[in-house]
Amino acid sequence: MDRNLAIIEKMLRYAEKVMRYTEGYDYTKFVENQPIVEACVFNISQLGELTRNMDKEYKDAHPDLPWHNIYNLRNRIVHDYEGIRLDVVWQVIYYHFPELYKQLEALLQGSRL
């Protein structure tokens, strides 16, 4: 399997974990559950780290995915853990993760056709 597609598979697993962990949650329930917050923050940071390992040409060929934003969120998490704005993390999870998951899944499915 292509290296970039192997990375996409890993990214899908991390995104799926975050969505599964927060299923049925709202913001209040999310921030009150420290283990879930920590698990989500970890998985988001891992997802961001993976974008760094992808070939630039591959990312350039798929500009509809927010590669830069994913990596930037990772940087904010990793370099300022105590200052993480959980409202921003929640917005990313709630509003953007379902679409990101669909986009990553489409990339993987498209490669198998």
C-alpha positions as CSV (number, residue, x, y, z in Angstrom):
1,M,0.0,0.0,0.0
2,D,1.1,3.5,-0.8
3,R,2.7,5.3,2.2
4,N,0.2,8.2,2.0
5,L,-2.7,5.9,2.0
6,A,-1.4,4.0,5.0
7,I,-1.2,7.4,6.7
8,I,-4.8,8.1,5.7
9,E,-5.9,4.8,7.2
10,K,-4.2,5.8,10.5
11,M,-5.8,9.3,10.4
12,L,-9.2,7.6,9.9
13,R,-8.7,5.5,13.0
14,Y,-7.8,8.6,15.1
15,A,-10.7,10.6,13.8
16,E,-13.1,7.7,14.4
17,K,-11.9,7.3,18.0
18,V,-12.6,11.0,18.7
19,M,-16.1,10.8,17.2
20,R,-16.8,7.6,19.1
21,Y,-15.6,9.0,22.4
22,T,-17.8,12.1,22.1
23,E,-20.9,10.4,20.7
24,G,-23.9,11.8,22.5
25,Y,-21.9,14.5,24.1
26,D,-22.5,18.2,24.2
27,Y,-19.8,20.8,25.1
28,T,-20.7,20.7,28.9
29,K,-20.5,17.0,29.1
30,F,-17.3,17.0,27.1
31,V,-15.4,19.5,29.4
32,E,-16.6,17.7,32.5
33,N,-15.0,14.4,31.4
34,Q,-11.3,14.9,31.7
35,P,-10.3,11.4,30.5
36,I,-12.4,12.0,27.3
37,V,-10.9,15.4,26.8
38,E,-7.4,14.0,27.2
39,A,-8.1,11.1,24.8
40,C,-9.5,13.4,22.2
41,V,-6.7,15.9,22.5
42,F,-4.2,13.1,22.2
43,N,-5.9,11.6,19.1
44,I,-6.2,15.0,17.5
45,S,-2.5,15.7,18.0
46,Q,-1.6,12.3,16.5
47,L,-3.8,13.0,13.5
48,G,-2.0,16.3,13.0
49,E,1.4,14.7,13.4
50,L,0.5,12.3,10.6
51,T,-0.1,15.2,8.2
52,R,3.5,16.2,8.6
53,N,4.6,12.7,7.4
54,M,2.6,12.9,4.1
55,D,4.2,13.7,0.8
56,K,3.7,17.4,-0.1
57,E,2.7,16.3,-3.6
58,Y,-0.1,14.1,-2.2
59,K,-1.4,16.9,0.0
60,D,-1.2,19.4,-3.0
61,A,-3.2,16.9,-5.1
62,H,-6.0,17.0,-2.5
63,P,-6.3,20.7,-1.6
64,D,-9.9,20.2,-0.4
65,L,-8.7,18.7,2.9
66,P,-7.5,21.2,5.5
67,W,-4.0,19.7,6.0
68,H,-2.6,23.0,7.2
69,N,-5.4,23.5,9.8
70,I,-5.0,19.9,11.1
71,Y,-1.3,20.4,11.6
72,N,-1.8,23.9,13.2
73,L,-4.2,22.5,15.7
74,R,-1.7,19.8,16.6
75,N,0.9,22.5,17.1
76,R,-1.4,24.5,19.4
77,I,-2.1,21.4,21.4
78,V,1.5,20.1,21.7
79,H,3.2,23.5,22.4
80,D,0.6,24.9,24.8
81,Y,-1.2,22.0,26.5
82,E,-2.2,24.0,29.6
83,G,-3.6,26.8,27.4
84,I,-5.8,24.6,25.1
85,R,-9.1,26.2,24.5
86,L,-11.5,23.4,24.9
87,D,-14.3,25.4,23.2
88,V,-12.2,25.4,20.0
89,V,-11.4,21.7,20.4
90,W,-15.0,21.0,20.8
91,Q,-16.0,23.0,17.8
92,V,-13.5,21.2,15.7
93,I,-14.8,17.8,16.9
94,Y,-18.4,18.7,16.6
95,Y,-18.5,20.7,13.4
96,H,-15.5,19.5,11.4
97,F,-14.6,15.9,12.3
98,P,-17.7,14.3,10.6
99,E,-16.8,16.0,7.3
100,L,-13.0,15.3,7.7
101,Y,-13.8,11.7,8.3
102,K,-15.9,11.5,5.1
103,Q,-13.2,13.2,3.1
104,L,-10.5,10.9,4.4
105,E,-12.7,7.9,3.8
106,A,-13.4,9.0,0.2
107,L,-9.6,9.3,-0.4
108,L,-9.1,5.8,0.8
109,Q,-12.1,4.4,-1.1
110,G,-11.1,6.2,-4.2
111,S,-7.7,4.6,-4.1
112,R,-9.2,1.1,-4.0
113,L,-11.3,1.6,-7.2
